[in-house]
Amino acid sequence: MTIPQQSSLLRMSTFRLARRLRAEKSDDSVSDAQFAVLATLSIHGAHTLSALAERERVSAPSMNRTVNCLEEAGHLARAEDADDRRKTNISLTASGAELVKATVSKRDAWLTAQLRELTVEERDLLARAAELMGRLATQ
């Protein structure tokens, strides 16, 4: 197989697995983009709207729409910055944190079940591939 063929196979397989994992969520009313915002806040803590938009690589107006939907659903809250009253910090509520925890747990359970169907050698190979994919992602 040529390098371009390998590249295409890796790209398609990665997208398929990512899509399948994204299907495992605890709340079907939350879009993938909305969940990404919740997960970012869970991992990195409160952000301003502009910092969140930058991190997620979307426009500020687009992020504002996403944040508004999540705020209306009770998954996040806005609070005035203690040091700069012109800024508003966006953070998870208990509901948002629980949604992230439940979705991550569901995705981990699905992937664990799939990995149990593989041989030890296949799991070791995937672990090595995950390391390499992580390295590629940071270049």
Disulfide bonds with the S-S distance in Angstrom:
none
